[in-house]
Amino acid sequence: MTLEEYKKSLYENIKVSAQANIADITSEFMNYVTDILIDADEIDGFEECYFEGRGKRNKKIQIDGYNFDNVDKSCNIIICDFTNNLEINTITNTDVDNLFKKMECFIEYSISGYIGENFEISNPGVELSYKIKDNLDKISKFRFFILTDKVMSKRIKSVKKDSIFEKPVDVNVWDLNRLFELELSGIGKEEITINLQDFNCTGLKAVVGMESSIEKYSSYLTTINGKVLADIYLQYGAKLLEGNVRSFLSVRSKVNKGIRNTIVNHPEMFFAYNNGIAATASDITYEKTEYGINIKEVKNLQIINGGQTTASIANALINREGEIEKISVPMKLSILDSERSEEMIPKIALYANSQNKIDEADFASNHPFHVAMEKFSRTILAPAINGNQYQKGWFYERARGQYNQAQIKLTPSRKKAFTLKWDKKQIIKKVELAKYMNSYNCMPHIVSRGAQYNAKIFNDRIKKEWNNSESQFNEWYFKKVVALAIIFKRTEKIVSDQDWYKAIKSYRANIVTYTLSVLFFEISKIQGFELDFKSIWNKQRIYPELEKQLVKLTKQVYEYITSDSRPILNVTQWCKQELCWKQAQKQNWSIEKSFLLTLVPIEESIEENESAKKQEKENSNIRILQDIMQKGSKYWNRMLEWSRIRRVMTPIEEDFIRLAANIENTGKLPTERQGKKIMIIKKRMESEGFE
């Protein structure tokens, strides 16, 4: 694919999205790019916030969005420079400087109070200016993002700028070339190479832990100076943290008191008191010495354990607490090639020791729930609509980039057939499913706290529910998820189409989740009835009565969250509070009688669910038997021999595994109960180290 072809494809995608969301194409371009940046761990969220104005001496002020990173405490300011044409235009260094100055003015005039004093308080940009001013001491640095469909005259990843109010400044230009290379990289992240000399470090003295050409793996034991680690972290941000560790830290963002005490009072004892960090990299450059090796450069560093340690040291540097240059942090560095990294990183992170335990649920992509949703999405097709003679599916992305990866090796004709079957508009991402379900479960304040936090809360809940009853996650559950996706997406369009929203272009995410939570909360008051999910699934659209109800509710929700009586000035922060949701439940919402008449008896849904549960239970038993038989007698006998040497099975467990090993000889299949027990033993043996 050429750059011109990529731009054409990009335009086609955002035009489809703009039509679907009834939004302007510039906004869709910005949302498209920020989604890519979130996936690449460049930022951990995005809030639209359009603000334009003039400052002193007629200086131009402009921003288009922002994000406060919960992990590395950076303030990210975003501006968009979109041409809306297929020509390959150039963005010059002068253009970059002018765009940067507009964002810089916003920060400076926010902190000086100029924006708050001279612009309407109802403007979302004014709210943001107050937040920046009030939290300046908590901000580690300012990161400015320029998003453009132009091409840099010389590809530049960052532009050096002076600090603002003693806070470091990064400028990132995401031009067409950079987006093109990132999307085609296949890894979903931009490669970073850390030259330790850039951080006043001559290298990391290390010893070889192990090297294996067969496993394509090597590891090194070393230490890294606390100041060097903090500087690297503050330079590259939370993109250094493996995604699940990042999510874990964003939920538990408070600095560990024990770590802080050591940093401040006993920095020279940090090595003794702290377990250190575990990290991976794709490659290193080193020189051999008489004492071992000296690592000079690290490629694609990822901290997979010890994120809390790293963040705490960086926080101490920001707050000028302790003598962190005296800190020595133990580090185990594992080198993995790109082929094995996706498989190995979650395992290393899960099994490694850490001060704050990361639950297996944090590695949610591989949880059976998400595997089941992926399976359903590939096998259950929606009813044909609008006179089509074919059915479409809803593609569930259990892991990042699955939709694009599925098409890479397809011929043009097969790719066309693929996109016909799974329309790009009908993708459900893992974080989106969490957003739909937590809105349905009346948790809008959780959804409003951001995709990663919301997904973590959802995954914790799903793990418990899965362990309680797997069969509840069946075909009917998947169809309800799709129906909720249809409702959610349609509600987004309804909001975007309203004149009152076009005037502000802010808070859509909050309005949508609160609207749906209010809707389902009000429905819950009508005992014995629920929304007609079956109708939405069959028609693949919401019905008129629901549409009318949503139009009315979205306006009322907007008026509620922006009411002058709210106790917190910043609307987005107000929406994150549990109090906001509790007070919302006490409001007098207008529920149309015509809508209430469309509710259906809950028994219908129970019948659908029970039938699906029964079918899923049967399917599960069949899959267990298939798995046992496919492993074969050699596999089960090898497990028996392995366990005898290590004495990790009880005699009764050995009998169960012997039953599996003798299927080929006796022809006797395990019962349903026996099959489940065999799989439980298998899972335990794998946790003990059997492969």
C-alpha positions as CSV (number, residue, x, y, z in Angstrom):
1,M,0.0,0.0,0.0
2,T,1.3,3.4,-1.0
3,L,0.9,6.6,1.1
4,E,-1.7,7.9,-1.4
5,E,-3.7,4.6,-1.1
6,Y,-3.5,4.8,2.6
7,K,-4.9,8.4,2.6
8,K,-7.7,7.4,0.3
9,S,-8.6,4.4,2.6
10,L,-8.4,6.7,5.7
11,Y,-10.8,9.2,4.1
12,E,-13.2,6.4,3.2
13,N,-13.2,5.2,6.8
14,I,-13.8,8.6,8.4
15,K,-16.5,9.6,5.8
16,V,-18.4,6.5,6.7
17,S,-18.0,7.3,10.4
18,A,-19.0,10.9,9.9
19,Q,-22.2,9.9,8.1
20,A,-23.0,7.2,10.7
21,N,-22.5,9.6,13.6
22,I,-24.0,12.6,11.9
23,A,-20.7,14.5,12.7
24,D,-18.4,16.8,10.9
25,I,-15.5,15.0,9.1
26,T,-12.8,17.0,11.0
27,S,-14.1,15.6,14.3
28,E,-14.2,12.1,12.9
29,F,-10.6,12.4,11.7
30,M,-9.6,13.6,15.2
31,N,-11.5,10.7,16.9
32,Y,-10.0,8.2,14.4
33,V,-6.5,9.3,15.1
34,T,-6.9,9.5,18.9
35,D,-8.3,6.0,18.9
36,I,-5.1,4.9,17.2
37,L,-3.0,6.8,19.8
38,I,-5.0,5.2,22.6
39,D,-4.4,1.7,21.1
40,A,-0.7,2.5,20.8
41,D,-0.6,3.7,24.5
42,E,0.4,7.2,23.5
43,I,-2.5,8.5,25.5
44,D,-5.0,6.7,27.7
45,G,-8.1,8.6,26.7
46,F,-9.5,11.6,24.9
47,E,-12.0,14.4,25.6
48,E,-13.2,16.6,22.8
49,C,-12.9,20.3,23.9
50,Y,-13.1,22.9,21.2
51,F,-11.9,26.3,22.3
52,E,-10.9,29.3,20.2
53,G,-10.2,32.8,21.3
54,R,-7.9,35.8,21.4
55,G,-5.5,36.6,24.2
56,K,-3.5,39.7,25.0
57,R,-1.9,41.5,22.1
58,N,-4.4,39.5,19.9
59,K,-2.6,36.2,20.4
60,K,-4.5,33.2,19.0
61,I,-5.7,30.6,21.4
62,Q,-6.9,27.2,20.2
63,I,-7.3,23.6,21.4
64,D,-9.5,20.7,20.1
65,G,-9.2,18.2,22.9
66,Y,-7.3,17.0,26.0
67,N,-6.5,14.2,28.3
68,F,-5.0,13.9,31.8
69,D,-3.0,10.7,32.1
70,N,-3.8,8.9,35.3
71,V,-0.5,7.0,35.3
72,D,2.3,9.4,34.4
73,K,0.4,12.5,35.5
74,S,0.9,14.3,32.2
75,C,-1.5,16.9,30.7
76,N,-2.1,16.2,27.0
77,I,-3.4,19.0,24.8
78,I,-4.5,18.2,21.3
79,I,-5.1,20.3,18.2
80,C,-6.2,19.2,14.7
81,D,-4.9,20.4,11.3
82,F,-7.1,18.6,8.7
83,T,-7.2,19.5,5.0
84,N,-10.2,17.3,3.9
85,N,-8.8,16.6,0.5
86,L,-6.9,13.7,-1.1
87,E,-3.9,15.7,-2.1
88,I,-0.7,15.0,-0.2
89,N,0.0,18.4,1.4
90,T,3.0,19.4,3.5
91,I,3.1,20.7,7.0
92,T,6.2,22.9,7.6
93,N,8.1,23.7,10.8
94,T,6.5,27.1,10.7
95,D,3.1,25.5,10.6
96,V,4.0,23.3,13.6
97,D,5.3,26.4,15.5
98,N,2.1,28.3,14.9
99,L,-0.1,25.4,16.0
100,F,2.0,24.9,19.1
101,K,1.8,28.6,20.0
102,K,-2.0,28.4,20.0
103,M,-1.9,25.5,22.5
104,E,0.8,27.0,24.5
105,C,-1.2,30.2,24.9
106,F,-4.1,28.2,26.2
107,I,-1.9,26.8,29.0
108,E,-0.4,30.1,29.8
109,Y,-3.7,32.0,29.9
110,S,-5.3,29.2,31.9
111,I,-2.7,29.4,34.6
112,S,-2.7,33.2,34.7
113,G,-6.5,33.1,35.0
114,Y,-7.0,35.1,31.8
115,I,-9.3,32.5,30.2
116,G,-11.5,32.2,33.3
117,E,-11.9,35.9,33.6
118,N,-12.6,36.7,29.9
119,F,-14.7,33.8,28.6
120,E,-18.1,32.3,29.4
121,I,-18.1,29.9,32.3
122,S,-20.3,27.5,30.3
123,N,-17.5,27.0,27.7
124,P,-15.8,23.6,28.3
125,G,-12.5,25.2,27.6
126,V,-13.0,27.5,30.6
127,E,-13.6,24.4,32.8
128,L,-10.4,22.8,31.6
129,S,-8.5,26.0,32.2
130,Y,-9.6,26.0,35.8
131,K,-8.6,22.4,36.2
132,I,-5.1,23.0,34.8
133,K,-4.6,26.0,37.1
134,D,-5.8,24.2,40.2
135,N,-3.8,21.0,39.5
136,L,-0.6,22.5,38.2
137,D,1.5,21.1,41.1
138,K,0.2,17.6,40.3
139,I,1.1,17.8,36.5
140,S,4.4,16.1,35.6
141,K,4.6,17.6,32.1
142,F,2.7,19.0,29.2
143,R,2.4,17.0,26.0
144,F,1.2,18.7,22.9
145,F,-0.2,16.7,20.0
146,I,-0.7,18.0,16.5
147,L,-2.9,15.7,14.4
148,T,-2.8,16.2,10.7
149,D,-3.4,14.5,7.4
150,K,-0.4,16.4,5.9
151,V,3.1,15.1,5.6
152,M,6.1,16.7,7.5
153,S,8.7,18.1,5.2
154,K,11.1,16.1,7.4
155,R,9.5,13.4,9.5
156,I,9.7,14.7,13.1
157,K,8.5,12.7,16.1
158,S,9.0,15.5,18.6
159,V,9.9,19.2,18.6
160,K,12.0,20.6,21.4
161,K,10.3,23.4,23.3
162,D,11.1,25.3,26.5
163,S,9.3,24.3,29.7
164,I,6.1,26.0,30.7
165,F,5.8,27.1,34.4
166,E,8.8,24.8,35.1
167,K,7.0,21.8,33.6
168,P,8.7,19.8,30.8
169,V,7.2,20.1,27.4
170,D,6.8,17.5,24.6
171,V,5.5,18.3,21.1
172,N,4.4,15.4,19.0
173,V,3.4,15.8,15.4
174,W,1.3,12.9,14.1
175,D,1.4,13.4,10.4
176,L,0.1,11.1,7.6
177,N,3.5,9.3,7.3
178,R,3.7,8.5,11.0
179,L,0.1,7.2,11.1
180,F,0.7,5.1,8.0
181,E,3.8,3.5,9.4
182,L,2.2,2.8,12.8
183,E,-0.9,1.2,11.3
184,L,1.2,-1.0,9.0
185,S,3.7,-1.9,11.6
186,G,1.6,-4.9,12.7
187,I,2.5,-4.3,16.4
188,G,0.1,-1.4,17.0
189,K,2.9,0.6,18.8
190,E,5.6,2.9,17.6
191,E,9.1,1.6,18.2
192,I,11.2,3.4,20.7
193,T,14.9,3.1,21.2
194,I,16.4,4.3,24.5
195,N,20.0,5.5,24.4
196,L,21.1,5.5,28.0
197,Q,23.8,8.1,27.3
198,D,20.9,10.6,26.6
199,F,20.0,10.2,30.3
200,N,23.5,10.8,31.7
201,C,24.1,7.1,32.1
202,T,27.1,5.3,30.7
203,G,25.2,2.0,30.6
204,L,23.6,-0.7,32.7
205,K,26.1,-3.3,34.1
206,A,24.5,-6.6,33.7
207,V,25.1,-10.4,34.0
208,V,23.5,-12.9,31.7
209,G,20.6,-14.7,33.4
210,M,20.0,-17.2,30.6
211,E,20.1,-17.5,26.9
212,S,18.1,-19.9,24.7
213,S,18.3,-20.0,20.9
214,I,15.5,-22.6,20.9
215,E,13.1,-20.5,22.9
216,K,14.3,-17.2,21.2
217,Y,14.7,-15.8,24.7
218,S,17.5,-14.3,26.8
219,S,17.5,-12.5,30.2
220,Y,19.8,-10.2,32.1
221,L,20.1,-9.1,35.7
222,T,21.0,-5.5,36.3
223,T,20.3,-2.4,38.4
224,I,19.2,1.0,37.2
225,N,19.7,4.3,39.0
226,G,16.5,5.8,40.3
227,K,17.1,9.2,38.7
228,V,17.8,7.5,35.3
229,L,14.6,5.4,35.6
230,A,12.5,8.4,36.5
231,D,13.9,10.5,33.7
232,I,13.2,7.7,31.1
233,Y,9.7,7.3,32.5
234,L,9.0,11.0,32.3
235,Q,10.5,11.2,28.9
236,Y,8.5,8.4,27.3
237,G,5.5,8.4,29.5
238,A,3.3,5.5,30.4
239,K,3.8,3.9,27.0
240,L,6.7,2.1,28.8
241,L,4.2,0.2,30.8
242,E,2.7,-3.0,29.4
243,G,-1.0,-2.3,28.8
244,N,-2.4,-4.4,31.6
245,V,0.1,-3.0,34.1
246,R,-0.9,0.5,33.0
247,S,-4.6,-0.4,33.5
248,F,-3.8,-1.8,36.9
249,L,-1.9,1.4,37.9
250,S,-4.6,3.7,36.6
251,V,-7.0,2.1,39.1
252,R,-4.6,2.1,42.0
253,S,-3.0,5.5,41.3
254,K,-2.1,6.4,44.9
255,V,1.6,6.3,45.6
256,N,2.5,3.2,47.7
257,K,3.4,4.5,51.2
258,G,6.0,1.9,51.8
259,I,7.9,2.7,48.6
260,R,7.6,6.5,49.3
261,N,9.0,6.0,52.8
262,T,12.0,4.2,51.4
263,I,12.6,6.8,48.7
264,V,12.4,9.8,51.1
265,N,14.0,8.4,54.2
266,H,16.2,5.4,53.1
267,P,17.1,5.8,49.4
268,E,20.4,3.9,49.9
269,M,18.4,0.9,51.1
270,F,16.0,0.8,48.2
271,F,17.8,-2.2,46.6
272,A,17.4,-4.2,49.8
273,Y,13.8,-3.3,50.5
274,N,12.3,-3.3,47.0
275,N,11.7,-6.3,44.7
276,G,12.6,-4.0,41.7
277,I,11.1,-4.2,38.3
278,A,10.7,-6.8,35.5
279,A,10.9,-5.6,32.0
280,T,11.1,-6.8,28.4
281,A,12.7,-5.5,25.3
282,S,12.9,-6.5,21.6
283,D,16.7,-6.0,21.5
284,I,19.7,-4.4,23.3
285,T,23.0,-3.0,22.3
286,Y,25.9,-3.8,24.7
287,E,29.6,-4.0,25.1
288,K,31.4,-6.8,26.8
289,T,33.5,-6.0,29.9
290,E,35.6,-8.1,32.3
291,Y,32.7,-8.0,34.7
292,G,29.9,-9.0,32.3
293,I,28.2,-6.7,29.8
294,N,27.4,-3.0,29.8
295,I,24.0,-2.3,28.1
296,K,24.1,0.9,26.1
297,E,20.8,0.9,24.3
298,V,17.4,-0.7,24.8
299,K,14.8,-1.2,22.1
300,N,11.0,-1.2,22.9
301,L,11.4,-1.3,26.6
302,Q,8.2,-2.5,28.4
303,I,7.8,-2.5,32.2
304,I,5.6,-5.5,33.0
305,N,6.1,-5.6,36.8
306,G,7.1,-2.8,39.0
307,G,5.0,-0.1,37.5
308,Q,4.1,1.2,41.0
309,T,7.8,1.3,41.8
310,T,8.6,3.3,38.7
311,A,5.7,5.7,39.1
312,S,6.6,6.3,42.7
313,I,10.2,7.2,42.0
314,A,9.1,9.5,39.1
315,N,6.5,11.1,41.4
316,A,9.3,11.7,44.0
317,L,11.4,13.4,41.3
318,I,8.5,15.6,40.3
319,N,7.8,16.6,43.9
320,R,11.6,16.9,44.7
321,E,11.3,14.4,47.5
322,G,14.3,12.4,48.6
323,E,17.7,11.9,47.0
324,I,16.6,9.6,44.2
325,E,20.1,9.6,42.6
326,K,21.1,7.4,45.6
327,I,18.4,4.8,44.6
328,S,19.5,1.6,42.9
329,V,16.6,-0.4,41.4
330,P,17.0,-4.2,40.7
331,M,15.8,-5.1,37.2
332,K,15.3,-8.3,35.3
333,L,15.4,-7.6,31.6
334,S,14.0,-10.2,29.2
335,I,14.7,-10.0,25.5
336,L,11.9,-11.4,23.3
337,D,11.6,-11.4,19.6
338,S,8.4,-9.9,18.1
339,E,7.0,-13.3,17.3
340,R,6.9,-14.5,20.9
341,S,6.3,-11.2,22.7
342,E,2.5,-11.3,22.4
343,E,2.5,-14.8,23.9
344,M,5.2,-14.4,26.5
345,I,4.7,-10.9,28.0
346,P,1.3,-11.7,29.7
347,K,2.8,-14.9,31.1
348,I,5.9,-13.2,32.5
349,A,3.8,-10.4,33.9
350,L,1.3,-12.8,35.5
351,Y,3.9,-15.1,37.1
352,A,6.5,-12.5,38.2
353,N,6.5,-11.2,41.7
354,S,5.4,-7.7,42.5
355,Q,4.5,-5.7,45.6
356,N,1.0,-5.1,44.3
357,K,-0.5,-8.3,43.0
358,I,-1.9,-8.1,39.4
359,D,-4.8,-10.5,39.1
360,E,-5.2,-12.8,36.2
361,A,-8.3,-10.9,35.3
362,D,-6.1,-8.0,34.3
363,F,-5.0,-10.0,31.4
364,A,-8.5,-10.0,30.1
365,S,-8.0,-10.6,26.4
366,N,-7.3,-14.3,27.1
367,H,-10.1,-14.7,29.7
368,P,-12.7,-17.4,28.6
369,F,-15.4,-14.8,28.6
370,H,-13.7,-12.8,25.8
371,V,-12.8,-15.9,23.9
372,A,-16.5,-16.9,24.1
373,M,-17.6,-13.5,22.8
374,E,-15.1,-13.8,19.9
375,K,-16.5,-17.3,19.1
376,F,-20.1,-16.1,19.1
377,S,-19.2,-13.1,16.9
378,R,-17.7,-15.4,14.2
379,T,-20.6,-17.8,14.2
380,I,-23.7,-15.8,14.9
381,L,-24.9,-13.7,12.0
382,A,-27.5,-11.0,12.3
383,P,-30.8,-11.3,10.3
384,A,-30.7,-9.8,6.8
385,I,-32.3,-6.4,6.6
386,N,-33.1,-3.7,4.1
387,G,-33.8,-6.3,1.4
388,N,-30.2,-7.7,1.5
389,Q,-29.8,-11.3,0.4
390,Y,-27.0,-11.8,2.8
391,Q,-26.4,-11.7,6.6
392,K,-23.8,-9.5,8.4
393,G,-22.0,-10.3,11.5
394,W,-20.8,-8.2,14.4
395,F,-17.0,-8.6,14.7
396,Y,-15.8,-8.8,18.3
397,E,-12.2,-7.6,18.8
398,R,-10.9,-9.6,21.7
399,A,-7.4,-8.3,21.1
400,R,-6.2,-5.1,19.5
401,G,-6.1,-5.0,15.7
402,Q,-7.8,-8.4,15.0
403,Y,-10.2,-7.0,12.4
404,N,-7.3,-5.6,10.3
405,Q,-5.1,-8.7,10.9
406,A,-7.9,-10.9,9.6
407,Q,-7.7,-9.2,6.2
408,I,-3.9,-8.9,5.7
409,K,-3.4,-12.1,3.7
410,L,-6.7,-12.0,1.8
411,T,-6.9,-11.5,-1.9
412,P,-8.9,-8.4,-3.0
413,S,-12.0,-10.5,-3.8
414,R,-11.9,-12.3,-0.5
415,K,-11.2,-9.1,1.3
416,K,-14.4,-7.6,-0.3
417,A,-16.4,-10.7,0.8
418,F,-14.9,-10.3,4.3
419,T,-15.9,-6.6,4.7
420,L,-19.3,-7.5,3.2
421,K,-19.9,-10.0,5.9
422,W,-18.3,-8.0,8.7
423,D,-18.9,-4.3,8.1
424,K,-16.3,-1.9,9.6
425,K,-19.2,-0.1,11.3
426,Q,-20.1,-3.4,13.1
427,I,-16.9,-3.9,15.1
428,I,-17.3,-4.2,18.9
429,K,-14.0,-3.7,20.8
430,K,-13.3,-5.1,24.2
431,V,-13.4,-1.8,25.9
432,E,-16.6,-0.8,24.1
433,L,-18.4,-4.0,25.3
434,A,-17.5,-3.0,28.9
435,K,-18.9,0.5,28.2
436,Y,-22.2,-0.9,26.9
437,M,-22.6,-3.4,29.7
438,N,-21.7,-1.0,32.5
439,S,-24.2,1.5,31.1
440,Y,-26.8,-1.2,31.0
441,N,-25.9,-2.1,34.6
442,C,-26.5,1.5,35.6
443,M,-22.8,2.5,36.3
444,P,-22.4,5.7,34.3
445,H,-20.1,7.3,36.8
446,I,-17.7,4.3,36.3
447,V,-18.0,4.5,32.5
448,S,-17.2,8.2,32.7
449,R,-13.9,7.5,34.4
450,G,-12.4,6.3,31.1
451,A,-12.1,3.2,29.0
452,Q,-9.3,1.5,30.9
453,Y,-10.7,2.0,34.4
454,N,-14.2,1.0,33.2
455,A,-12.8,-2.1,31.5
456,K,-11.0,-3.1,34.7
457,I,-14.1,-2.8,36.8
458,F,-16.1,-4.8,34.2
459,N,-13.5,-7.5,33.9
460,D,-13.4,-8.0,37.7
461,R,-17.2,-8.4,37.7
462,I,-17.2,-10.8,34.7
463,K,-14.5,-13.0,36.3
464,K,-16.8,-13.6,39.3
465,E,-19.9,-14.1,37.2
466,W,-18.0,-16.5,34.9
467,N,-16.8,-18.6,37.8
468,N,-20.3,-18.6,39.2
469,S,-22.0,-19.8,35.9
470,E,-20.3,-20.0,32.5
471,S,-23.6,-21.0,30.8
472,Q,-25.1,-17.5,31.3
473,F,-22.7,-16.2,28.7
474,N,-24.4,-17.7,25.7
475,E,-25.9,-16.8,22.3
476,W,-28.7,-14.8,23.9
477,Y,-26.2,-12.8,25.9
478,F,-24.2,-12.0,22.8
479,K,-27.4,-10.9,21.0
480,K,-28.2,-8.6,23.9
481,V,-24.6,-7.2,23.7
482,V,-25.2,-6.4,20.0
483,A,-28.6,-4.8,20.7
484,L,-26.9,-2.6,23.4
485,A,-24.2,-1.7,20.8
486,I,-27.0,-0.7,18.4
487,I,-28.7,1.4,21.1
488,F,-25.4,3.0,22.3
489,K,-24.3,3.9,18.7
490,R,-27.7,5.3,17.9
491,T,-27.8,7.4,21.0
492,E,-24.4,8.9,20.1
493,K,-25.9,9.9,16.7
494,I,-29.0,11.3,18.4
495,V,-26.8,13.5,20.6
496,S,-24.6,14.6,17.7
497,D,-27.6,15.6,15.7
498,Q,-29.1,17.9,18.3
499,D,-28.8,21.7,17.9
500,W,-28.0,22.2,21.6
501,Y,-25.1,19.7,21.3
502,K,-23.7,21.4,18.1
503,A,-23.4,24.6,20.1
504,I,-21.1,23.0,22.7
505,K,-19.6,19.8,21.1
506,S,-18.7,18.4,24.5
507,Y,-19.7,15.8,27.1
508,R,-21.2,13.4,24.5
509,A,-19.6,10.4,26.2
510,N,-21.1,11.4,29.6
511,I,-24.5,12.2,28.1
512,V,-24.8,8.9,26.3
513,T,-23.8,6.7,29.3
514,Y,-26.0,8.6,31.7
515,T,-28.9,8.6,29.3
516,L,-28.8,4.8,28.9
517,S,-28.3,4.2,32.6
518,V,-31.3,6.5,33.4
519,L,-33.3,4.6,30.8
520,F,-32.6,1.2,32.3
521,F,-33.0,2.4,35.8
522,E,-36.5,3.7,35.0
523,I,-37.3,0.4,33.2
524,S,-36.2,-1.5,36.4
525,K,-39.0,0.2,38.3
526,I,-41.6,-1.5,36.0
527,Q,-41.5,-5.0,37.6
528,G,-41.8,-7.9,35.2
529,F,-40.9,-6.0,32.1
530,E,-37.8,-5.0,30.1
531,L,-36.6,-3.5,26.9
532,D,-37.5,-5.4,23.7
533,F,-33.9,-6.6,22.9
534,K,-35.2,-9.3,20.6
535,S,-36.9,-6.7,18.3
536,I,-33.7,-4.7,18.1
537,W,-31.7,-7.8,17.3
538,N,-34.1,-8.9,14.6
539,K,-34.4,-5.5,13.0
540,Q,-30.8,-4.4,13.7
541,R,-32.1,-1.0,14.7
542,I,-34.0,0.7,17.5
543,Y,-37.7,1.2,17.1
544,P,-39.4,4.7,16.8
545,E,-40.8,4.8,20.4
546,L,-37.3,4.2,21.8
547,E,-35.8,6.8,19.5
548,K,-38.3,9.4,20.6
549,Q,-37.6,8.5,24.3
550,L,-33.8,8.8,23.8
551,V,-34.1,12.2,22.1
552,K,-36.0,13.6,25.1
553,L,-33.8,11.9,27.7
554,T,-30.5,13.1,26.1
555,K,-31.5,16.7,26.4
556,Q,-32.7,16.3,30.0
557,V,-29.4,14.5,31.0
558,Y,-27.4,17.3,29.4
559,E,-29.3,19.9,31.4
560,Y,-28.8,17.8,34.6
561,I,-25.0,17.2,34.3
562,T,-24.5,20.9,33.4
563,S,-26.9,22.3,36.0
564,D,-25.6,25.3,38.0
565,S,-26.5,23.4,41.1
566,R,-23.8,20.8,40.6
567,P,-21.3,20.7,43.4
568,I,-18.3,20.3,41.1
569,L,-17.6,23.0,38.5
570,N,-15.9,20.7,35.9
571,V,-18.7,18.7,34.2
572,T,-16.6,15.7,33.3
573,Q,-15.3,15.4,36.8
574,W,-18.8,15.7,38.2
575,C,-20.0,12.9,36.0
576,K,-17.3,10.6,37.4
577,Q,-18.6,11.0,41.0
578,E,-20.9,8.3,42.4
579,L,-22.9,11.2,43.9
580,C,-23.7,12.4,40.4
581,W,-25.4,9.1,39.7
582,K,-27.1,8.8,43.0
583,Q,-28.7,12.3,42.5
584,A,-29.6,11.3,39.0
585,Q,-31.7,8.4,40.3
586,K,-33.8,10.9,42.3
587,Q,-34.5,13.2,39.3
588,N,-38.0,13.3,37.7
589,W,-37.2,12.0,34.2
590,S,-39.8,12.2,31.5
591,I,-40.7,8.7,30.4
592,E,-43.1,8.5,27.4
593,K,-46.2,6.3,27.8
594,S,-45.8,5.2,24.2
595,F,-42.3,3.9,25.1
596,L,-43.5,2.1,28.2
597,L,-46.1,0.2,26.1
598,T,-43.2,-1.3,24.0
599,L,-41.7,-3.0,27.0
600,V,-42.0,-6.8,26.9
601,P,-42.6,-9.4,29.7
602,I,-39.3,-10.4,31.2
603,E,-40.3,-14.0,31.0
604,E,-39.7,-13.9,27.2
605,S,-36.1,-12.9,27.8
606,I,-35.8,-15.6,30.6
607,E,-37.1,-18.2,28.2
608,E,-34.6,-17.1,25.5
609,N,-31.8,-17.2,28.1
610,E,-32.7,-20.6,29.5
611,S,-32.9,-22.1,26.1
612,A,-29.5,-20.6,25.2
613,K,-28.0,-21.7,28.5
614,K,-29.1,-25.3,27.9
615,Q,-27.6,-25.2,24.4
616,E,-24.4,-23.6,25.6
617,K,-24.1,-26.2,28.4
618,E,-24.5,-29.0,25.8
619,N,-22.0,-27.3,23.5
620,S,-19.5,-26.9,26.4
621,N,-19.7,-30.6,27.2
622,I,-19.1,-31.5,23.6
623,R,-16.1,-29.1,23.4
624,I,-14.6,-30.7,26.6
625,L,-14.9,-34.2,25.2
626,Q,-13.4,-33.0,21.9
627,D,-10.5,-31.4,23.7
628,I,-9.9,-34.5,25.8
629,M,-9.9,-36.8,22.7
630,Q,-7.8,-34.5,20.6
631,K,-5.0,-34.4,23.2
632,G,-4.6,-38.1,22.7
633,S,-3.3,-40.9,25.0
634,K,0.3,-39.8,24.7
635,Y,-0.5,-36.4,26.1
636,W,-2.4,-37.7,29.2
637,N,0.2,-40.5,29.9
638,R,2.9,-37.9,29.7
639,M,1.0,-35.8,32.3
640,L,0.7,-38.8,34.5
641,E,4.4,-39.5,34.3
642,W,5.3,-35.9,34.9
643,S,3.0,-35.7,38.0
644,R,4.4,-39.0,39.5
645,I,7.9,-37.5,39.4
646,R,6.8,-34.3,41.1
647,R,4.0,-35.9,43.2
648,V,1.5,-33.2,42.4
649,M,-1.6,-35.3,41.8
650,T,-3.7,-37.2,44.3
651,P,-4.5,-40.9,43.6
652,I,-8.1,-39.9,42.7
653,E,-6.9,-37.3,40.3
654,E,-4.6,-39.9,38.7
655,D,-7.6,-42.1,38.1
656,F,-9.4,-39.3,36.2
657,I,-6.4,-38.7,34.0
658,R,-6.0,-42.4,33.5
659,L,-9.5,-42.5,32.2
660,A,-8.7,-39.9,29.6
661,A,-5.5,-41.7,28.6
662,N,-7.4,-45.0,28.1
663,I,-10.2,-43.7,25.8
664,E,-8.5,-45.0,22.7
665,N,-8.1,-48.5,24.2
666,T,-11.5,-48.8,26.0
667,G,-13.7,-46.6,23.8
668,K,-15.3,-45.4,27.0
669,L,-16.0,-41.7,27.1
670,P,-15.9,-39.7,30.3
671,T,-19.3,-38.5,31.7
672,E,-20.1,-34.8,31.9
673,R,-18.9,-34.6,35.5
674,Q,-15.7,-36.6,34.8
675,G,-14.9,-34.5,31.7
676,K,-15.1,-31.3,33.8
677,K,-13.0,-32.8,36.5
678,I,-10.3,-33.8,33.9
679,M,-10.1,-30.3,32.6
680,I,-9.9,-28.8,36.1
681,I,-6.9,-31.2,36.8
682,K,-5.3,-30.3,33.5
683,K,-5.6,-26.6,34.3
684,R,-4.0,-27.2,37.7
685,M,-1.1,-29.2,36.2
686,E,-0.4,-26.4,33.8
687,S,-0.3,-23.9,36.7
688,E,2.2,-26.3,38.3
689,G,4.4,-26.0,35.2
690,F,3.3,-28.9,32.9
691,E,3.4,-28.0,29.2
